[in-house]
């Protein structure tokens, strides 16, 4: 059985995540996903919309994922490769070159990201929509004040 391992935060699960997990799954027979814990994200300066438990549950529901483990720190990858007898370690190509040292223990692949889709872009869309709504509310209140002042 060929085992594949990857890691990520997987916040605001989207099409890019699905396509990456599907391609990772095709690299072997079993896909293990290390999901960053809230504590590890805090160390990285990241804040997730969903908690670790929620993100792990979403990952477990994905048909391409066979097992979800917590990612607690940067240094656990080599340990996990040995612990789970991993044949392939793979990440999105935004991490290209960052884990090349793991090639001493397993095959290392960097897969292309899905163009135009990212958690950051999704968060930006949500933030912009919220700001636009605030501006609309502010304009409506100013119009209402003007109408009250004229009466």
Secondary structure, DSSP 8 states (H G I E B T S, - for coil): --EEEEEE---S--HHHHHHHHHHHHTSSEEEEEEE-HHHHHHTT---SS-HHHHHHHHHHSTT-SEEEEE--TTHHHHHHHHTT-SEEEEEGGGTTTTGGGGGTSEEEEE---TT--HHHHHHHHHHHHHHHHHHHHHHHHHHHHHHHH-
